Amino acid sequence: MLLSDDMHQQLYHTPIPFGTVTAVEWKPEETTSFFPGIPSQPLPEHIRIAVTCRPEPRSNIKIEVWLPTETWNGDLLGVGNGGSAGMIVPILMTGPLRMGFAVANTDMGTSAGPDSGVGNPAVWEDFGHRATHLMTLAAKTLIQVFYGKPQNHAYFTGNSTGGQQALMEAQRYPEDYDGILALAPAFDRTNLHIAFLRDWLALGGQAAEGLFTKEDEARMVAAILENCGEIGGRRPGDDFLYHPAAITLTRDVLEKAGITERQIQARLKIQEGTTDPANGKRIYEPTLMPGSEAEDLSLVSRCQRDFAHGYLYILRWALGADFDLTAFDFHCDVQKVRETLDGALNATSPDLAPFRDRGGKLLLVHGTADPIIPYTSSIRYYRSVQDRMGDTQDFFRLFLVPGMAHGSGGPGLQDAASIYPASPRDSRHSALFALKEWVETGKAPDALWPVAFQKGNPLSPFLEGSVAYERQILPYRRQGGR
């Protein structure tokens, strides 16, 4: 269908909370690829709508909503961003559009760059939670105008920063979504970035560039699997661990990896985690799981020159663009960062009663080979909700995916949420579709079967028939059955 002039005008002049529609575009069915080398995929005909929201004078939130014209499944799917955001991410919207969802994404208000938040409380609120909520309101409004009726159900999925968005929605805006999927959430935002700083300094700061190579990382993983595999839950034939947090990494194991003394000391310092030197209290658990050293975002990434710019930006928000991060005080400056940013950025509230009481369902999924946001942090959050609310199985479940890296990929299972085109799209294999079934039929996911792809071909996740194996995983249960 072509977009009629009347509907174009209706959409263009739709009143949006704190915002305006800036573009309405009919997009014909086409075959497209957003990354070189990745096979093209057919994209159904849809209407692309751009929105700008400014809830405060120093806000500048960009939003896109894609509305399928002929293939709508009746639902809305909000998709999260990643890192410091700063742009609409079409590649994250194409998959949901092909599945039939009306789909929405936001740049979270940081399109001027990560340092747009320096001394700018409006950006803190937008990035922390407000942009996602306004995206949701805009999408629901535009769905009503275009289709003449509301969505049947509203869902949200996001990884990393998108996982923070997911938990913020459940905690702050329980009416926005019926089902929420949080993958590897950066929910304890301020403390996570303080831990990133601790890692960077442990590696040598700017002098860390080139400290580790991919070959060094691979040797460490091999030594850990060989010498600590039984403790970490390695199964016969696997090159990954089910329970890497059970491993206490030692100098002896790292020496067997054949790395240098400087490298050994740096890796052991990272393994210590982050503590307050004034009182010994833990600030954040170790970020890098043993056995995940060879994954993207691991040691080689932490040793790159732009690591401080790409990972420590929220510390500059609180302390100023010119603050010398090598002089960071892990007692006094930690308190300043927390006092300044915790309220806007941290999705740590264990009170999910409003979300539960209105019938919402929440799935939290985290890979045990995540090299940058440890799966133990998701266990920590899940337990905090249980401590406050008791048994959560009727509305909130946690799944830990053995060998999955940061939301997907990794040395073991590689997709638990229909992220890749080759992944099955059903409630057995996909947390997204299990969530949808839970919301719409009341059938809770008692197990998931994430998949791994054929090794040796980097395009395997994008090619039909490339699933190599699947494994059953059960919902996490803490000792005592809670």
Buried (B, 14 or more C-beta within 10 A) or exposed (E): EEBEEEBBEBBEEBEBEBBBBEEBEBBEEEEEBBEEEBEEBEBBBBBBBBBBBBBBEBBBBBBBBBBBBEBBBBBBBBBBBBBBBBBBBBEBBBBBBBBBBBBBBBBBBBBEEBBBBBBBBBBBBBBBBBBBBBBBBBBBBBBEBBBEEEBEBBBBBBBBBBBBBBBBBBBBBBEBBBBBBBBBBBBBBBBBBBBBBBBBBBBBBEEBEEBBBEEBBEBBBBBBBEBBBEBBBBEEEBBBBBBBBEBEBBEEBBEBBEBEEEBBBBBBBBBEBBBBEEEEEEBBBBBBBBBBBBBEBBBBBBBBEEBBBEBBBBBBBBBEEEBEBEEBEBEEBBEEBBEBBBEBBBBBBBEBEBBBEEEBBBBBBBBBBBBBBBBBBBBBBBBBBBEEBEEBBEBBBBBBBBBBBBBBBBBBBBBBBBBBBBBBEEBBBBBBBBBBBBBBEEEBBEEBBBBBBBEEEEEBBBBEEBBEEBBEBEBBEEEEEE
